[in-house]
Amino acid sequence: MYRDQAYILINIIMMLDALVVIFAAYFSRWIYLNYFNGIWLLREYEFGGFIILTFFLNNAILAHFGFYSDRREDSFWPILFRLTKALVILFVVISTGLFFFHGFGVSRQYIFIFAIVLLVVAIIDKGLMLGVTGMLAGRGFHQRRILLVGNGVRSLWVVDALQKQQSWGHRIVGLLRDEDQTNSDSHGSSSVPILGAIEDLRDVILDNRVDDVIFAVPPDRPRSLQPYIEICERIGVSVRIVPAMFDPGGTSLRVEVLQGVPLLCRYSLKLDVSGLFYKRLIDIFVGGLGTLFCFAVLYPILGLAIKANSPGPILFRQKRVGMHGRIFFLYKFRSMYVDAEARKAELAENNEIQGPMFKMTDDPRVTKVGRFLRKTSLDEFPQFWNVFKGEMSLVGTRPPTPEEVAQYDDWHRRRISIKPGITGLWQISGRSKIDNFNEVVKLDLQYIDEWRLQDDFKIMWRTFWVIAARKGAC
């Protein structure tokens, strides 16, 4: 229900934002023509296209700044600050686009007027929306009256979530303590009145005109909630239960429906599915371009240099471990002598990093051409083929060898719960100074736990500068 209410409100807000852009665009044109004696060169269909593009851009930027989330806005000043930043970005994008289309016929004076008018109208719109939703919620318009059942920290989670949740009205009428628990003396929030114990459920529901009951009891509760759920069902009150598996500081928990069967899913990763979809599209596009450049341009040139420097194949192929232990062959331009793998054991005592990963600054197995390839990261280019095939991603964790994975502790294995990448946090975080494998894993897990699509762009940008500064191979 709460999600549905937030979804409806978000759609209303998005439509209002589009209408605000349309109104501001036409009103700005009227001001421009009547008070600034402007010359209008755009045909009506061109102006319509400009407006449509503008409100799509506007909505996308506002979404980035959190205006379409299900979180309730409590104060107008943070809204004003974020809205101003969003509109500045919008008009920087518009101005940049118009700079490259000189013949489009939109004057800079009109754009300036449009920016001012849109900011003023958008501020009025957001202020009215905040006031109207607050008024409706305060006056009890379609307000849902909620009763909590539980003790301690789990009740606090629910109270905090309800206070943040966007809706058109809900109020916590009170809390019933679950006396089956030893910590029943602490209900977690003095702002929520205690109305009794769980045994008083029926009377409290009737006396307080309750619409919804939320059970937030601890997972080790010795007795079943079924009798109390049946009371709610007989009276006609909706029931919600905080799952025993839920922990806000732990892994992600979601409900999925499989052909009518509800499944409670606990994910080890908190990755956004739509974000992963766009990440894959980017991998296919960039991976395809990188593969084409690698084999059409680099392969003939670097192949001759590699062959001239040492006998053996141009490409180096090695088994690596991908997502969840999948084995694939990773490709690089060969930077070592052909007997490099056989000589690795004799160099083990020179390993400069603690743990299963091998790293040696002046590795004697690296050829003269190989040192140049590694310094410029040109040896990595064939991995774009791995990215294009879906075995790797542009950004991820470093792909380990099966021998390395065999030495992993359990917590190390979570770094291979996503696709490995050509670059990642470790590669741009002063990797030459890291001498402990656990630190590498911590950086990988930081990337996994905090992943957002825009972070990939930041890492790729920083990787470019790391390579340009010749700080070593990835």
Secondary structure as GFF3:
##gff-version 3
##sequence-region A 1 474
A	DSSP	alpha_helix	2	35	.	.	.	ID=ss1
A	DSSP	alpha_helix	44	64	.	.	.	ID=ss2
A	DSSP	alpha_helix	76	99	.	.	.	ID=ss3
A	DSSP	three_ten_helix	102	104	.	.	.	ID=ss4
A	DSSP	alpha_helix	108	138	.	.	.	ID=ss5
A	DSSP	beta_strand	144	150	.	.	.	ID=ss6
A	DSSP	alpha_helix	152	164	.	.	.	ID=ss7
A	DSSP	beta_strand	170	177	.	.	.	ID=ss8
A	DSSP	beta_strand	194	197	.	.	.	ID=ss9
A	DSSP	three_ten_helix	198	200	.	.	.	ID=ss10
A	DSSP	alpha_helix	201	207	.	.	.	ID=ss11
A	DSSP	beta_strand	212	216	.	.	.	ID=ss12
A	DSSP	alpha_helix	226	235	.	.	.	ID=ss13
A	DSSP	beta_strand	238	241	.	.	.	ID=ss14
A	DSSP	beta_strand	252	258	.	.	.	ID=ss15
A	DSSP	beta_strand	261	267	.	.	.	ID=ss16
A	DSSP	alpha_helix	273	293	.	.	.	ID=ss17
A	DSSP	pi_helix	294	298	.	.	.	ID=ss18
A	DSSP	alpha_helix	299	309	.	.	.	ID=ss19
A	DSSP	beta_strand	315	321	.	.	.	ID=ss20
A	DSSP	three_ten_helix	323	325	.	.	.	ID=ss21
A	DSSP	beta_strand	327	333	.	.	.	ID=ss22
A	DSSP	alpha_helix	340	343	.	.	.	ID=ss23
A	DSSP	three_ten_helix	345	350	.	.	.	ID=ss24
A	DSSP	alpha_helix	368	376	.	.	.	ID=ss25
A	DSSP	three_ten_helix	378	380	.	.	.	ID=ss26
A	DSSP	alpha_helix	383	389	.	.	.	ID=ss27
A	DSSP	beta_strand	393	395	.	.	.	ID=ss28
A	DSSP	alpha_helix	402	405	.	.	.	ID=ss29
A	DSSP	three_ten_helix	410	416	.	.	.	ID=ss30
A	DSSP	beta_strand	421	423	.	.	.	ID=ss31
A	DSSP	alpha_helix	425	428	.	.	.	ID=ss32
A	DSSP	three_ten_helix	431	433	.	.	.	ID=ss33
A	DSSP	alpha_helix	437	449	.	.	.	ID=ss34
A	DSSP	alpha_helix	453	468	.	.	.	ID=ss35
###
